[in-house]
Amino acid sequence: MKFLFSDVDGTLVHKTCGQKHIIQVPGENRYISRYAINSLEEIRRKLPVAIITGRRLSGYERLSAAIPHDYAIIEHGCVILDRGKPDIEWASRLKEAVGIFGCYNGLLWDYAKSLEREGYKTDYDGRLASVRVFLDKPDNLNEEEKLGLETRVVKEAGHLLRTTRNQEMLDIIPKAGGKINASNFILSRRVLEINDAIALGDDVNDEDLLLEAGFPMCPGNAVCSIKDIVKKRNGYVSVSNDHEGTIDMLNEVFKHV
């Protein structure tokens, strides 16, 4: 294996802190183990590491100093950061759907405003290429409403937009974005393919990446559909959860690099 992609929340970073040698993410009630940090530093001596998250730039910045990495993919693969700034070439591929990053003038933003007029609440403050949709509060978009909105986006704007799940949240993103597309873009610059990569993930928005990566892995706390994918692809499913699961997966990574 020649590259490592890893999801962040639920994979490297967890809400639990009942362990020794745990570091708190600045400004958050989330934690990463010192062992994970040291392991990632060691892995980076052997192959590049990219962290992938649905977070916006401000959320990534709280993580950036704590997690050793070479590349960052944020907003579900809609933004690739090059030394902390959006990759211009990648941003140009999403321009038809989102316009110029930071200007909020394009189909995605028009679609978000149309939902707002119907009573939905949206969150895209500080986001460059994704919109989070919810009702009165983030956990108040039930499964039926999520499915209805997913179907609606495909019907009304499926030529340029799609949806993705992020834990209990539902986000609308450019169709050209996504974790697998951004990962392939980075790999192409190094003349590598997705089959050359290890991928770690725990939730449904990691599905595409885990379906295609050369060696997929997930922690014991991953959702059932993700564990099923990893098992079917003869990847590695940790028997441990949270920080212990992270440590277990990173130990397994060393066997493949």
Buried (B, 14 or more C-beta within 10 A) or exposed (E): BBBBBBBBBBBBBBEBBEBEEBBEBEEBEBBBBEBBBEBBEBBBEEBBBBBBBBBBBEBBBBBBEBBBBEBBBBBBBBBBBEEEEBBEEBBEBBBBBBBEBEEBEBBBBEBBEEBEEEEBBBBBEEBBBBBBBBEEEBEEBEEEBBEEBBEBBBEEBEEBBBBBBBBEBBBBBBBBBBBBBBBBBBBEEEEBBBEBBBBBBBBBBBBBBBBBBBBBBBBBBBBEEBBEBBEEBEBBBBEBBBBBBBBBBBEBBEEEB
